[in-house]
Structures are given as structure tokens and as C-alpha cells.
Amino acid sequence: TIHERSRARAWRREGGKIVVETAAGRVLCDQLILTGDGYLDELAGPQARARVMPINNFVLATEPLGERAETIIRSDAAVADSRFVVNYFRKTPDGRLLFGGGENYRPGFPPDLPGFVRRHMLKIYPQLADVKVTHAWGGTLGITVHRSPFVRELAPGVRVAAGYSGQGVMLAPWFGKLLADAALGETGGVELLSRLPTPPFPGGRLLRWPLTVAGLSWYAMRDRL
């Protein structure tokens, strides 16, 4: 049974069952898989929250570029640079530039989201200054200290996978299969992933957020220099 728009607030083990509390009721289950990445927040529990920090990243799409598309990227390859705050971009089948760039470390998105990402795009493609941005959006992802995802069994029957650190498009589908296997009793894959080094962020509960933001901001400044 799929319960859409039922925000999970907390979970606990009660007898032989796992109880998931929602705003309107509760769900009883034998197995629980937590896969909200940067959106998990308190639901992930203290062990995961100490190791996974949420950040926001943003993407835009330009209007179709026509013949100019071939001068931007000559192939259909996806491109990423080597900056700490990475830029990533590719052409769409209808000839738009799909460009991801920029991030912030606080709740909420920039008020002018298209303009925020556009500034990053123009640093690479200043010749696109006259091109319209037709779409822009953002999302919240989870990062870890070593950029290795955090995969663990938090309690009997309760497993989490989070902190993909920007690599979730590739990794999450495979990890999802391994989590499903574990729920069915084949735990080898999740046990192997649990060996990935994912130490807690420094600073403890009170200081980890400001210390991490300071560190991320420092490396982002080095990109600009």
C-alpha cells in the first residue's frame, strides 16, 4: 500500500513491529528503509544525522539554442569540472543547455533562483548572456565528510542509505536493490556498504553545522579565487 503525502515524523520498534508515526496516523511494518537523503532530518536518527549534512543544489535549463548548441558542447556528453562546488552540464535532446551550479547551506532557496544559477553558467559560457532561462529548480541532497554514502542497519529491520554527496543518480538505484535484498534476508550487500568510512562531522550536535558551513564556504571561496 502506498500512502502519498503522509509525512513520516518518527519511528520506533514496538514489540515485534516497527511503528512509523505520521501526522494523521501510524504505519506498522516489519521492515523500514529510510531513503530521503538530505530530507531525512530527525527521522534518520542521531547516528545518521551526525554523518549526513543537507545542502541545496540548483539547476537551470535554457531556451533551445538552435545551431548554437553545437558550439557549446560538440557531443552529447555530460560535463563536470573539478571545482569543490562542482558545475555540471549537458545538452538536452531539443538543444537546450541543462546547467547545474551553485549551492547554499541554509534552509530555503535563493529568491531569484534562475539568476543565481545563471551567474555560474555565464562564467563558463559568457556568450550565452542573451539566452533566456526557461526553467530553474533545486533540491536538497546529503553529503558526508568523505563523500562516501552512509549505509547502515540502525535497528533490527531498520536500514538507511543517505549522503550520496552528488553521486545519487548512479548509486541510489543499485543501493536500493541491495536494501530491498536485505529486507528479504539477503544482507551481504548492505553489510559490505556499511564498511564505507563515514565518520561524524566534527563539532558534535551544537557545533557541527556552523563548523561544516565554515569549511564548505572556505573551499567555495577557493573556487572563486
Helices and strands as residue ranges (DSSP letters): E 8-14, E 17-22, E 26-29, E 32-34, G 37-39, G 41-44, H 45-49, E 53-62, G 66-68, H 69-72, E 79-80, E 88-91, E 97-104, H 113-124, G 126-128, E 133-143, E 150-155, E 158-162, H 168-183, H 188-193, H 204-224
